[in-house]
Amino acid sequence: MKYTKILKSINKYLTDITTLLTNIFVFAVVSGLLFNDPFGVISSVSLLISNISDKGVAGLISLLVIVVYYKK
């Protein structure tokens, strides 16, 4: 029973970190669109998408996983 409490605590901590990082990423993308990409996020995303187009089906599946995760 002790271990389940510890695992729940760790899970909550990791969920909070993931939520925080998602919010930071969204802020970086919006500020990149508004202020000429000061953090370089837009160029990194475009590089990721260009690499996905080179890799074919595996890249498409990776992109779908990212989109599904982001919509949650």
Secondary structure, 3 states (H helix, E strand, C coil): CHHHHHHHHHHHHHHHHHHHHHHHHHHHHHHHHHCCCCCCHHHHHHHHHHHHHHHCHHHHHHHHHHHHHHHC
